[in-house]
Amino acid sequence: MKKTIFYLFIFLISFTVKANFILLPMDESTQQNHLKAYGITYWALENDYKASWLLNYRGGSFLLPDAPEIRKECQIRGVSFELLSEGQANQILEEISSPSQNMESVVLEKAPKIAVYTPKGKQPWDDAVTLVLTYAEIPFKAVYDEEVLSDQLLLYDWLHLHHEDFSGQYGKFFGAYRNAPWYIEQKKEAEALATKLGYSKVSESKLAVAKKIRDFVIGGGFMFAMCSATDSFDIALSAEGVDICEPMFDGDESEPNYQSKIDYSRTFAFKDFILERTPTVYEFSDIDMTTKRRIPMEKDYFTLMEYSAKWDPIPTMLCQNHTMLVKGFMGQTTSFDSDLVKSHVLVMGQNQYNSEARYIHGTKGKGMFTFFGGHDPEDYQHLVGDAPTVLDLHPNSPGYRLILNNVLFPAAKKKKQKT
């Protein structure tokens, strides 16, 4: 009985002790829920608390001011935290600032306003970003063609592109699912929406949407895309004014010799790609490595690149993790042919066996974009109709952490680049 009272006393003391800061450790052995730790940091910013992202310090930890509300949120959400005195916090910051350490402290200023480009109806697949935002309790707004075309992206800082086909070919699902009720219904709904918006073809409405998103990025927005939303976005931009759709998609023949009319200067990330002409082939172009890769599941990993935290804070932020080796996972667009990635685009994650690019980042105008190959970081081969991933089973997922790095990245205080 005395021992129980003693431990209870120690427990209570630990939460009433004088502290100045809360550290959310993000290393492998200490943090019990990495994903929800991002949610705590976002919540703190929403509630006008200051925060710092300690790049390369214990897996990219977060430093928050001590407050009863923050402690309570950590307890409720199951996030591990440590209480620090001002002296302890200053010691950590002094270590980070040392020129000999590849670390940096980045101030997070405000919670970014987040939008997810996703259709209104139920889809026969799930979206990893929507899943992890919901799990981490980070609020977002769903937008689609009507909102984008009416310039509502101006209300947001960060945009995710749901599993989408911007080329107007309905995901190239024709070969396997042309008779499936969901495919027939989605095609009908897409055509009706295009007509409502004043376009004669879905490919034309999707191009208009892609151009609005392009302008959002050029104007300073942050865009994140996964799976088919990556290559199909660039393909749509490159094919402006060129009919690349076969009759089963848009009711008329594609333009003769359309490959020669593709304009790679309009794309964000990719160059010199060859489009897949066969409508029954589940592929948009040779950008994707899905059918070209020969990697067994047990060896399918990709390595995150290491950058100088002090000189290259942006890619360093986007690569924060408790491991540099991340499990691979497949999708309609699993990964990108490195030879088709533009030279100014950073390859931040690369497969160790065939040098395929998995995770890339670049700038466009005043904004930035990140493309992440694959569909679901914790479901190796997510198929149409499969149940959604239960993130309670994967609270420390390195792949999902990369998504949340991108979500929190726009909160970072802007500073002049070192020259």
C-alpha positions, 0 to 999 in steps of 0.5 A: 500500500505504501509503495502504491501511494509513493508511486502515485505521489511521484506520478502527480509530482511529474505533472505539477513540477515547474517546467517551461517547455514540453518536448515531443520526442520523435525518435524511434524508442521514445515516442509512442504515437508519432502521427498524433504528435503532429496533431498536437503541434498543429493544435498548439499552433491553432491555439496561438502557442509558439512551437519549434521544429528541432530538425534532426534532433531525436527524429525531428522533435517538437518543442512547445511551451509548457501549458496545462492544456498541451499536457492534457491534449498529449495525455488524451491523444496518447502522445509521449512528452517530456517536461523541460526547464528553461535551462534544459531547453537552452542546452538543447538549442545550444547543441542544435546551433553548434556548427558541428551538428547537422541540426537546426531549430525552425520556428513554426508560426501558424497552423496552415489552412488545409484543403483536400481535393477529393470528390463528394461521393464515396470512392472504391478506394481510400486516400492515405492523406485524408486517413492520416489527417483524420487520425492526427486530428488535423482539420481540413476542408474537402474541395473539388472542381467547383470550389477550385474553378471558383478560386476558393484555393485562395483560402488555403495554404496547402492542398492535397490531390486525392487519388485523381486522374487529371487527363480525363481518362477515368483513371485508366480503369476501363480495361478491368472495371468498365462494367463495374457499377461504381465505374459507370456511375463515376463516369456519369457523375464526372460528365454531368459535373463537366457539363454543369461547369460549362465544358463539353468533355471531362478532359477539358474540365480537369485541365481547367482544374489543373491549371487553377492548381498550377496557378495556386502553386505559382502564387505561393501555395503548397501542393502535395500529391500521391499515386496517380494525381502526380503523373496525371497532373503533369500529363494534363498540363503537358497536353493542353490543347491536344486530344489524348483521350480515346473514344471510350473516354470522350466520345471521339478519336484522339488526335493523330500523332499526339505524342509529338505535340506534348509540351514538357515545358508546362510540367512541374516535375517530369520530362520526355515521357511517352504516353500509354496509348492503349486504353485497356492498359492500366497506365498513363505513361512510362513515368511510372515504374510499376510494371518495370520494377522487379523488386520482391516485397521483402526487399522493397524499401527506399532510402531518404536523402540526408541534407544539411539542416542549416543550409537546406532546411526545406528538404530536411523538414520534409525528410524528418523521420525516426528511420532513413529506410522506409518500406515501399508500397505500390499504387497505380503510380508506384514510383517515378523513373529517375531519368524522367524527373527534371534536373531541378527537382529534388529526389528525396527518397530513392529505391536502393536497388534500381534508383527509382524516385519515390519522393520528390520535391520542387518549386514552381513560381513562389510555391512548392510541390511534393510528389509521393509515389504509391497509394498507402504507406502501410498497405503494400498493394492496396486494391480497389474495394479493400478496407481502409488502413487502421492507423491505430495499428501503425501509430509510428509509420515512417511513410505516413510521417512523410505525409505529415511533414508536408502538412506541417511544413507551410507553418515554418517561418520564412527566412532568407536562403543562405548564399 
